[in-house]
Amino acid sequence: MEEGAVTDVEFTDVLVSRPDIARLTGVKRPAVTNWERRHEDFPVPAGTDSVVEQFRADEVLAWLSGRTVPANALRPGEPVGTTYGDRFRTGLSGGTAGGLLRAIEQLAGPEADRLRGPMPLDRYLEWLLYFVLLRIVEPDRVIRTVDDFGEAARRHHLPGENVPGRLLHGLSRVFGRSTARSQREAREAFDRVLVQWVDAHAREGGVFFTPPSVSRVMTRALAAVRPRALSVHDPYARTGELLVAYLDAVAEHGGDVPVHVSGRVAEPLEQEVARMNLRVHHERFVRFGEGPVTPALDPDHPFDGFDVLLTNPPFGRLRDDVPPPPYWVYGAARRTEFDWLQYAVSRLAPDGRAAVLMPAGAAFNAGAAETVRAGLVEAGVVECVIELPAGLFALTGVKTHIWFLRAPGPYVVANPEVLFVAGAHLGQHVTRTQKALSDDDITRLVGEYVSWYQAGETGRVFAGTPGLSRAVSLRDTAQRDHNLDPARHVHVSGRAPDVTAAGSAEALEQLARLAREMEAQQERVGAADAEVARWLRRYGL
């Protein structure tokens, strides 16, 4: 770090009042009181100056750093993803956000179009990611020439060829000797560029990014129930965001750091970005294997028993010419989501756990899908299904669930049940069309799964939370055609329908089934339209 850099530790002796917090974060004074009233983890006052209560600035900064400024409240020049902690730190350090963040705000904002010229935006942001990484790992090195960049890139295993000279000059001029004032700022700078790159890359036909709030639900739950996991794997790692979030969750939970962290990524460029992501956030040098779009295309990959497996796989129809792989022991539904579910189960260690993001329709589709679903449930490998609110993804409206799975075997409890958590009503709008789960929402969803798991471990009965969660026996799920839609189970009282004739009850059940099938078809059409649009944009149509 550069001499004289401001770090969060230097704020430990600084005290701020509620009006100070409001001024430094750019909110109204009542908003601070509202934060304090609604959130039990808001810092407590550390003292008083005359009659004004004051708080430790480092504690306030840590709390604010986990709260993102809504898109409609961003200041000019603030990128999406800016936190109230960014603003607070900026004010505390004399009005400067730190050299690296200032450079990123300029290069990813006002300077982007001028510097990239005719270069596609995703390609420009890719070069910018490489420069950010080099500024983080070699903060004192000045890169002015193509040879300088090539030498540094080779040393850190980055692509160093064919960087345009004009772009190199522009980036070097703005970066100069800019460095991060803290590790937190370095990660924030990298993440700001990463989010923009993923968005641009996805619009050109690349992978979607797993929303951070969804990642936190998946990873915090797994870190809580498997705190001593030695191996963690993501077989469709995209840009490594789930692995980063899992290591974050392990650190927060105080569990053992996994010895083996691995993943597979379909494209070389995305592998490179995933490696950088793990290195910046956790200083882990993870070698990502190249994997196919669906594991059924690679059935001979050596088996490893993982303690934790988590993934956000692609959804869609599996090619008809792909032969059934050996791990299809629960059925042969030819959609990739049912391929991934069976693959995940087959790769778990005896006491391993998996979290797989699924389209909502996988929970209630009929036909071959129902056969696979029934096989997984009857084998006792489906532990929990969490329903997520719509609108969490930036470029698709598909509704999703999280499936938590365990390996089959004799250790499965004698009377297994499935936990259903209905979270469609949660989430807050961060833009007009996109939602995100709040910290409170994440805590509620994770808490239901962890409480149910702990109850089972100690032989207690899990009562569930009315309107949010309910544990259902396998017999009850079988009576409902192994329908795993949480809304179907959580919002029923367990009593027979209030009808006077059996025929009316049957008609209601048929109407409900038709409604679910129509919803599934609409989701497929929406996903297909989004995929077609991405490929058309990729070819400039």
FIGU-913430 format. One record per residue: x, y, z of N, C-alpha, C in turn. Coordinates in steps of 0.1 Angstrom, whole numbers, plus 2048, in hexadecimal, padded with zeros to 3 digits. Atoms other than C-alpha are relative to their C-alpha. Example, Ala and Ser with C-alpha at 12.3 -4.5 7.8 and 13.67 -1.06 7.14 Angstrom:
! residues 2
8097F480087B7D384E80980C800 7F77F58008897F58477F880B808 
! end
This chain:
! residues 541
8087F480080080080080980D800 7F87F480080B8247FA80280680E 7FE7FA7F381A8378177F580A803 80A7F77FC80184982B7F27FC7FD 80E8058047E383481F7F77FF80C 80A8017F57C48368347FA7F2800 80680D7FE7B88158427F580180A 80B8007F779980B85580580080E 7FB8007F27AF80587480180E805 7FD7F37FB7B782A8757F3807804 80C7FA7FC79283287B7FC7FB80E 8048067F379181F89D7FF80B80B 8007F67F679783F8B17F780C7FC 8097F580577E85489C7F27FD805 80E8017FC75C85B8AB7F78087F7 8097F980973E8668967F2800807 80E7FF7FB71A87189F7F77FB7F6 80A80380A6FA86888E7FF80A7F5 7FF7F680B6FA88987B80C7FE7F7 7F480280871E8818707FE7F47F6 80280C80971485F8637F68037F5 8097FC80A6F786E8508078087F5 7F97F780A70D88984080A7F87F8 7F58078077298718377FA7F57F6 80680A8097118578277F78067F6 8097FA80A6FB8708157F27FC802 80E8047FE6DB8668267FA80B80A 8077F87F76C187983B8037FB80E 7FD8047F26C687A8617F77F5805 80980B7FC6A78648678047F27FB 7FC80D8066B68498518097F980A 7F68067F76D284386A7F87FA80C 8088057F56B98408877F87F37FC 80780C8056A58278718097F4800 7F680B8016C481286B8027FB80E 7FD8047F26CB8128917F47F8806 80C8077FB6A78088997FD7F37FA 80380C8076A37ED87F80A7F5801 7F580A8016C47DB8818077FF80E 7FA8027F36D07CC8A180F800800 7F18008006F47CA89580580E7FD 7FB7F28026F67F089080980380C 7F77FD7F57147FC8A57F980880B 8067F97F470C8088C880980C803 7F87F47FD71782A8D480C7FD809 7F38037F973B82B8E180380B80A 7FE7F67F673884B8F57F780C7FC 8077F380272A86F8F680980B800 7F97F38007378918ED7F680A804 80B7F87FA7238A89047F47F8801 80D8087FF70089B8FE7FE7F87F3 80180780D70688B8DB8067F2801 7FB80E80170A8658D98097FF7F4 7F780280B72885B8C48037F17FE 7FD80E80473283B8B280E7FF7FB 7F380380675382B8A97FF8007F1 8017FF80F75A8348848037F27FA 7FC80C80776A81287C7F47F6801 80C8097FF74B7FF8897F58047F7 80A7FB8097348158768037FD7F1 7FB80380D7498118577FE7F17FC 80280E8027487EB85A7F27FD7FD 80F8038027227EB85D7FB8067F3 8057FA80D71C8038408067FA7F4 7FA80680C7347F08297F87F47FB 80880B80471A7D48277F38057FA 80D7FB8046FE7EB81B8028097F3 7FE7FA80D6FC7F47F67F780C7FE 8097F58036EF8167EB7F77FC7F5 80980380B6CF8117D68048077F3 7FC7FA80D6D48187B17FA80E7FE 8067F38026BB8357B280580B80A 7FA7F77F66CF8457CF80F8037FD 7F27FE8036F18447BF80380E7FC 7FC7F38047048647BB8068007F2 7F980080E71286F79880E7FA802 7F280680073185A7918017F4809 7FF80C7F772983F7AC7FB7F47F8 80480B80872881D79B7F67F7809 8098097FA70D8037A38097F780A 7F88087F77197EF7C280780980B 7FA7F77F572580E7D67F97FE80D 8068027F371F8097FB80080D808 8007F47F771782381680D800807 7F38007FA73881882480A8077F8 7F77F980974A8258057FF80F803 8027F27FD73A84780B80680580D 7FB7FC7F374284783080F800801 7F280080076683D82B80680C7F8 7FC7F580876985881080180D808 8017F47F875E87382880B80080C 7F78017F577486684580E8027FB 7F27FF80579386682F80380D7F9 7FD7F280579088B8267FA8027F2 8067FD80D77A8888078067F87F5 7FA80880A78F86F7F47FC7F1802 80580D7FF78284C7ED80C7F67FF 7F58098027A583D7E98048007F1 7FB7FF80E7BB83C7CA7FA7F67F7 80580A8097AF81C7BC7F28027FD 80F7FE80378A8237C07FE80C7F7 8017F480878F8457B18037FD7F1 7FC80480D7A08367937F57F87F9 80A80980678581C78E7F38087FD 80C7F88037698357918018087F3 7FE7F880C7798497758017F77F4 7FE80880C78382C75E7F47F87FD 80C8088037638187617F48097FE 80B7F680274E83875F8038097F4 7FE7F680B75685874C80A7FD7F5 7F580280977684C73C7FE7F47F7 80180D80676982A7307FE8027F1 8037FF80E75A83470E80B8077F8 7F57F980777784B70580C7F77FE 7F480880179283270D7FE7F37F8 80280D8077828136FE7FE8027F1 8027FE80E7798236DD7F67F67FA 80980A80676A8086C68017F3807 7FE80C7F97757ED6DE7F37FC807 80C8047F97577D96EC80180380F 8007FD7F274E7E37108067F5808 7FC80C7F87537C071E8107FE7FF 7F28018027767BF70F80880A807 7F97F57F97807E171D8007FD80F 8018037F17747D77408087F4804 7F780C7FD7877B673D80F805802 7F27FA7FE7A87CA73880180880D 8007F87F379E7E17558017F680C 7FF80A7F57997C276B80F7FC802 7F28047FF7BD7B776380880B807 7F97F57FA7CA7DA76C7FD80180F 8047FF7F27B77DA78D8087F6808 7F980A7F97C67B979780F803801 7F27FD7FF7E97C478F80380C80A 7FE7F57F77E47E47A37FF7FB80F 8028067F27D97CE7C180C7F8804 7F58097FD7F57B47BF80E8077FF 7F37F88018117CD7B57FD80F801 8047F27FF8067EF7C380B80A7FC 7F67F68028287FF7BE8068007F2 7FB80280E82E7F479A7F980A7F7 8057F780A82980E77F8007F97F2 80180780D81D80075D7FD80B7F6 8017F680A8238177408007FB7F2 7FF80680E82B8017227FA7F37FF 80680D80281E7E27128097F5806 7F780A7FA83E7D071E7FE80080F 8028007F18387DB7427F37F8803 80C8077FD8157CE7408017F17FD 7FE80E80381F7AD72F8087F980A 7F88077F683A7A67497F87FE80D 8088027F48227AC7667F57F67FE 80B80A8028067987568067F2800 7FB80E80081D77A7508047FC80E 7FC8037F282977C7747F47FB808 80C8037F88057797807F67F87F8 80780A8087F97617657F38077FA 80B7F98077E377B7538038017F1 7FD7FD80E7DE78072E80780D7FE 7F87F48027F879A7248028047F2 7FD7FD80E7F779A6FF7F58097FA 8097F98097E77B26E67F880B808 8067F57FA7DE7CD6FF80280D7F8 7FE7F58087D77EC6EA80880B807 7F77F67FA7F28066EF7F880D805 8077F47FC7D98236F07F87FE80D 8088047F47C481170B80A80080C 7F68017F57E480971F80480D805 7FB7F37FC7EF82D71F7F5807808 80B7FA7F97CC83972A7FF7FA80E 8018067F37CA82074680B803809 7F47FD7F87ED82675280080F805 8017F27FC7E784C7537F780280B 8097FE7F57C98497698047F880C 7FC8087F57D682D77F80C806807 7F47FA7FA7F883D7848057F680B 7FC8087F58038317A67F57FE80A 80C8017F77E082E7B48007F2806 80180D7F97DC8137CE7F4801809 80B8017F77C18077E580580480E 7FD7FC7F37C08168087FE7F580A 80280B7F77B57F58177FD7F47F7 80480C8077AE7D180D7F28017FC 80F7FF8037897D980F7FE8087F3 8027F780C78D7F57F58057F97F4 7FB80780C7A27DF7DE7F57F67FB 80B80A8047867C47DE7F48087FA 80B7F880676C7DF7D88038057F2 7FC7FB80D77F7ED7BB7FF7F57F6 80180B8097827CB7AB7F27FC7FD 80E80480275E7C37B17F88097F8 8087F68087517E37A28027FD7F1 7FD80380E7637DB7817FA7F27FC 80580D8037597B67837F18007FD 80E7FF8027347BE7877FD8067F2 8037FA80D7357D47688047F77F5 7FC80980B7497BB7547F67F47FE 80A80C80173179E75C7F48057F9 80C7FB8077147B47518028017F1 7FD7FE80F7247BD7308037F37F9 7FD80D80573179A72B7F37F77FE 80C80780170F78B7317F88057F4 8087FB80C6FF7A27178067FC7F3 7FA80580C7187946FE8007F17FF 80280F80170E7707058087F980B 7F88077F57247697247F77FC80B 8078067F471A75B7467F980B807 8067F87F670276B75E80780080D 7FA7FF7F370E7767807F67FC80A 8098047F56FF76679F7FE80C809 8027F47F86EF7837B28067FE80E 7F98027F370378A7D27F77FC80B 8098047F56E57877E97FC7F17FF 80380F8026DD7647DA80C7F8804 7F48077FC70175A7DE8017FF80F 7FF8007F17007648037F67F6806 80980A7FB6E174E8098067F27FF 7FB80D8036F17307F980C7FD809 7F38027FA71373480980080180F 8017FF7F270A73F82C7F97F4806 80680C7FB6F37218308097F4800 7F780B80170D70982480B80180B 7F57FE7F772871883A7FB7FD80F 8058027F37117158587FE7F1803 80380E7FD7086F085480C7F77FD 7F480780372A6E584780D809804 7F57F67FD7436FB85B80E7FA7FF 7F28068007606E28598027FA7F2 7FE80580E75E6DC83380F8027FC 7F28008047816D48258008037F0 8007FE80E7776D58007F38067FB 80C7F980575F6EC7ED8028017F1 7FF80180E7576EA7C87F48077F9 80B7FB8087436FD7AE8027FB7F2 7FE80680D73F6E978E7FC8097F5 8037F680A73170777B80380E806 7FC7F67F774472378C7FF80E7FA 8037F380673C74077480D809802 7F47F77FD75475C7818047FE80F 7FB8037F275A74B7A37F980780B 8067F87F57417607B67FA7F880B 8058087F57327437C980B7FB809 7F48057F87547367D480580C809 7FC7F47F875D75A7DF7F780280C 80A7FE7F673D75D7F28007F580B 7FF80B7F674173B80380C802809 7F57FD7F77647448107FD80C809 8047F57F875676581C7F77FB80C 80A8067F673A75182E8087F880B 7F88087F675373983E80880980A 7F97F67F776775784B7F780680A 80A7FA7F77487678597FB7F680B 80580A7F773D74686980A7FB80A 7F58057F875F73F8788037F17FE 7FD80E80376171D86780E7FE7FB 7F380380578070B85A8018047F1 7FE7FC80E78E7198398027F37F8 7FF80C80878A6FE81E80E7FE7FB 7F28028057AB6EE8147FF7FF7F0 80280180E79E6E67F17F58087FB 80A7F880778B7007DC8027FE7F1 7FE80380F7846F77B87F38047F9 80C7FD80876C6FE79C8037FD7F1 7FF80180E7666FA7777F880B7F9 8067F580775E71575E8017FD7F1 80180580E75371173A8098077F7 7F87F880976772D72A80D805806 7F37FC7FB78C73672D80080E806 8007F27FB78575C7327F980080E 8078017F376C75474E8097F980A 7F68067F678673D75E80980A805 7F67F67FC79F75A75E7F980980A 8077F77F678577176F7FE7FA80D 8038077F477C75778880D7FF809 7F38017F87A175279280380D806 7FD7F37FB7A57777967F780380C 8097FE7F67867797AB8047FA80E 7FC8077F479275F7C480D806805 7F37FB7FB7B576E7C57FE80D807 8027F37FB7A97917CC7F97FF80E 8088017F47907877E78067F880B 7FB80A7F57A176A7F980E7FC7FE 7F28048037C47687EA8027F17FE 80080E8047BC7457DE8037FF7F1 7FD80380E7CC7397BE7F97F37FC 80880C8047B17227B18017FE7F2 7FF80480E7B670F7917F27FB7FC 80D80480579570D77F8017F77F4 80180980B78F6EF7697F68057F5 8097FC80B77E6F47477F57F6800 80B8097FF75B6E57497F68027F5 80A7FE80A73F6DF7307F3807806 80C7F97FC71D6F17317F87F780A 8078097F870E6D27418097F4804 7F780B7FD7216B67547FD7F37F9 80480D80770E69B74180A7FE7F3 7F680180C7276A472480E7FB805 7F38047FB74469A73B7FE7F580B 8038097F573967B74E80C7F9806 7F48077FC75C66D751809808809 7F87F87F87696897668027F980E 7FE8077F477A67A7857F880480C 8097FE7F57646777A380880680C 7FB7FB7F376C68C7C27F580280A 80B7FE7F675868C7E280280E807 7FF7F37FB7536B17EB7F880280D 8077FD7F47496BD80E7F580A7FC 80A7F68047376DB7FE8018027F1 8017FD80E72B6DF7DA7F580A7FE 80A7F68027196FE7CF8028057F1 8007FB80E71070B7AC7F48077FC 80B7FA8086FA7207968017FC7F2 7FE80680D6F870A7777F78077F6 8097FB80B6E97137557F37F8800 80D8078016C470A74F7FD7FE7F1 80480280E6B66FB72F7FF7F27FD 80280D8056B06DD71A80E7F97FC 7F48088036CC6C27187FE7FA7F2 80080680E6D56B66F57FB7F2800 80680D8006C26976EB80B7F57FD 7F680A8046E26866DE80A7FE80B 7F78037F56F36877007FB7F4807 80580C7F96F266470F7FF80280F 8017FE7F26E766173380C7FD808 7F48037F970566474A7FD7F680C 80280A7F670B64A7667F980680D 8067FB7F37006627827F18037FF 80F7FE8016DC6647757F97F4806 80680B7F96D064C78F7F2803804 80D7FC7FC6B065F7967F68027F5 8097FE80C6A26637738078067F5 7FA7FB80D6A86707507F980C7FB 8067F380569769274E80B8077F8 7F67FA8096A96A373180080F800 7FE7F27FE6AC6C573F80D802809 7F37FF7F96CE6D274C7FF80180F 8027FE7F26C06DB76E8007F3808 80180D7FA6B86B777680D7F87FF 7F28068016DA6AC76980980680B 7F87FA7F66EB6C57807FD7FB80E 8048057F36D76BA79E8067F2803 7FB80E7FD6E169579A80F800800 7F17FF80070569F79280580580D 7FC7FA7F37076B47B28007F580B 80280A7F66FA6977C780B7F57FF 7F680A80271367F7B780E804804 7F27FB7FD7316957BF80280380F 7FF7FC7F272A6997E58077F5808 7FA8097F673F6898017F47FB808 80B8067F872B6738197F880A808 8087F77F872169082F80080E7F9 7FF7F38077246AB8147F28067FE 80C7F880270A6C680C8028087F3 7FF7F980D7026D77EB7F480B800 80A7F68036EF6F77E28008037F1 8017FF80F6E36F97BE7F480A7FD 80A7F68046D07177AF7F87FA7F4 80980680A6B270A79B7F58097FB 80C7F98056977187857F47FB808 80B8037F76767197997F87F47FA 80880B8066657017808067F2803 7FA80D7FC67D6E578A7F97FA80C 8078057F46696E27AA7F37FA7FE 80E8058026486D979A7FD7FB7F2 80280580D64D6D07757FC7F1800 80580E80063B6AF76C8087F87F6 7F980980A64669275680D7FA806 7F38067FC66A68675780680880C 7FB7F87F56736A376E7FA7FC80D 8068057F465B6967888067F3804 7FA80D7FD66B67478680E802807 7F37FC7FA68E68378E7FE80680E 8027F97F36806997A97FB7F680B 80480A7F766E67C7B980B7F7805 7F48087FD68E6677B880980680A 7F77F87F76A26827C97FA80180E 8077FF7F36886877E47FF7F3808 80180D7FA6826637EB80D7FA805 7F38047FB6A765D7EF80580880C 7FC7F87F46A867880A80B80A7FE 7F57F78036C168E7F87FC80F7FF 8057F28006AB6AE7F67FD80480E 8027FB7F26AE6C08177F780C800 8077F47FF6A06E280F7FE8077F3 8027F880C6916F87F37FC80E805 8037F27FC69271E7F87FB8077F3 8057F880B67C7337E180580E801 7FA7F280068C7547D77F68097F9 8097F78076797737CC8048027F1 7FD7FD80E67777C7A780880D7FF 7FA7F480368C79779880E802806 7F37FF7F96AE78F7A980B8017F5 7F580080A6C178B7887FE80C7F7 8007F48086CA7A87727FB7FE7F2 80380280E6C57997507F57F67FD 80A80A8036AA77F7547F680180C 80A8007F668977D7677FC7F2805 80380D7FB68A75876E7FF7FF80F 8018027F267E74E7908097F4804 7F680B7FC6967387A47FD7FB80E 7FF8067F36997217C280E7FC803 7F38067FC6B77157D67FC7F2805 80180E7FB6B86EF7DB80C7FD808 7F58057F86CD6E37F87FF7F0801 80080E8016D76BF7F480B7F9809 7F68077F96EA6A48078027F37F8 7FD80C8076FB6847FB7F67F5805 80880B7FB6E66647FC8097F6808 7F880A7F96F06488137F97FC80D 8068057F46E96368347FE80A80B 8007F67F56EF6568497F48097FE 80C7F88016CF66683B7F67FC80B 8088027F46B766A8587F47F67FC 80980A80269D64F85D7F28057FA 80C7FA80567F66685780380E7FA 7FC7F380668C68183F7F48087FD 80A7F68046786A083780780B7F8 7FB7F580867C6BD8207FB80D806 8037F37FB67E6E182C7FC8097F5 8047F680A66B6FB81780080E806 7FF7F27FB67372081B7FA8087F4 8077F880B65C73880780580E802 7FB7F37FF66F7588017FC80A7F5 8047F780B65D7677E37FC80E804 8047F37FB6517847F880B809805 7F47F87FB67478F8028068087F5 7F87F980A68C7A67F17FB80F7FF 8037F280268E7CB7EA8058057F2 7FC7FB80D6907DE7C980D809801 7F47F78016B37EC7C18008087F3 8037F880B6A87F779F7F17FE7FD 80F8018036867FA78E7FC7F27FD 80380E8046887D67828077F5807 7F880A7FA6A17C57987FF80180F 8018017F269F7B97BC80D7FB806 7F58067F96B97AF7D67FA7FC80E 8048047F36B579C7F780880980A 7F97F87F66BD7B28158077F780A 7F98087F66D47A68317F67F980A 80A8077F86B579F8467F97F57F9 80680A8086A578B82A80A7F3800 7F680B8006C57768278017F980D 7FF8067F36C777084C7F37F8803 80D8087FE6A276484D8017F37F8 80080C8086A674C83080B7F6805 7F68097FB6C773E83C7FC7FA80E 8048057F26BA73C8607F67F5800 80A80B80169D7268568067F37FD 7F980C8046B370C8468097FB80B 7F78037F66CD70D8617F97FB80D 8088057F46B370A87D7FA7F37FE 80680D8036A26ED86C80B7F5801 7F58098006C46DC8678047FD80F 7FC8027F26CE6E188C7F67F8808 80B8087FA6AC6D48978027F17FD 7FE80E8046B26B488480C7FA806 7F48057FA6D56B08917FE7FD80F 8028027F26C86B28B57F37F8803 80C8087FE6A869D8B07F4808804 80B7F77FC6916BB8B57F78017F3 8097FE80B6726C28A080180F7FC 8007F28056746E188A7F28057FD 80E7FB8016546F588D7FE8087F4 8027F780B65A70C8707FC80E803 8057F37FE65073086C7F48037F7 80C7FE80862D73886180280A7F4 7FF7F780C62C74783E80E8007FA 7F27FF8056527418398057F27FE 7FA80E80265C71C83F7F77F5806 80780B7FB64E6FA8458087F37FC 7FA80D80365E6D78477F57F67FD 80A80980564B6BC8348067F27FF 7FB80D80164E6978368007FB7F2 80080580D6566828187F37FB7FB 80D8058046346728197F780B7FB 8097F58046236948178058067F2 7FC7FC80D63969E7F97FC7F77F5 80480A80963167E7E87F18027FC 80E7FE80260C6857EC7FD80C7F7 8017F48096126A67D98087FE7F4 7F880380C6246957BC80E805801 7F37FC7FE64569E7CB80380E7FB 7FF7F280363E6C27C480980780B 7F77FA7F765B6D67D47FF810800 8027F280064D6F97CF7FD80580E 8027FC7F265170A7F27F2807802 80D7F97FE6327207EC7F57F6801 80A80A80061E7007E77FF7FA80E 8008067F36276F380A7FF80A80B 8007F77F462D7118207F3807801 80D7F87FF60C7238187F47F7800 80C8087FE5F670581E7FF7FD80F 8028027F25E76FE8408007F1804 80080E7FD5E76D883E7F27FB801 80E8058005C16D783E7FB7FD7F2 80680380C5AB6CA8237F980C7FA 8067F480659D6E480A7F1801805 80E7FE7FC57C6F38157F77FF7F4 80980380B5676E37FA7F57F6805 80B8097FC5476CF7FC8007F37F8 80080C80854F6B67E180F7FD7FD 7F380480356E6A17DA8048057F2 7FD7FC80E56B6AB7B580580E800 7FB7F28005706D07BE80E800805 7F28007FC5906C87D18097FB7F5 7F880580C59C6B47B380280A7F6 7FF7F680A5946D079C80A80B804 7F77F67FB5A76E97B280E7FB7FE 7F38068025C56D27B18058007F2 7FD7FF80E5C46D078C80380E7FB 7FE7F28045C16F578880E805805 7F37FC7FA5DF6FA79F80C7FA7F8 7F58068085F46E178B8018077F2 7FF7F880D5EB6F376A80680D802 7F97F37FE5F571477980F7FF802 7F28027FE6167067848077FD7F2 7FA80480D61C6F776180180D7F7 8007F380861371975180B809804 7F57F87FB62B72B76780E7FB7FC 7F380680464771275F8028037F1 7FF7FD80F64071773980480F7FE 7FD7F280264173D73D80F802804 7F27FF7FC66373A74F8097FC7F5 7F880580B67172573380080A7F4 8007F680B66573E71980880C803 7F87F47FC67475B72C80F7FD7FF 7F28038006957497308057FE7F2 7FC80180E69674070B80180D7F9 7FF7F380768E76370080C808804 7F47F97FB6AA77171680C7FA7F9 7F58078076C27577078018047F2 8007FC80E6B87606E480580E7FE 7FC7F28006BC7856EB80F802802 7F27FF7FD6DF7806F98087FC7F4 7F880480C6EB76D6DA7FE80A7F5 8027F680A6DB7876C380980C802 7F77F57FD6EE7A26D580E7FD7FE 7F280480270E78E6D38048027F2 7FC7FF80F70C78E6AD7FB80E7FA 8047F28057007B36AB7F38017FA 80D8008076DD7AB6A17F5805809 
! end
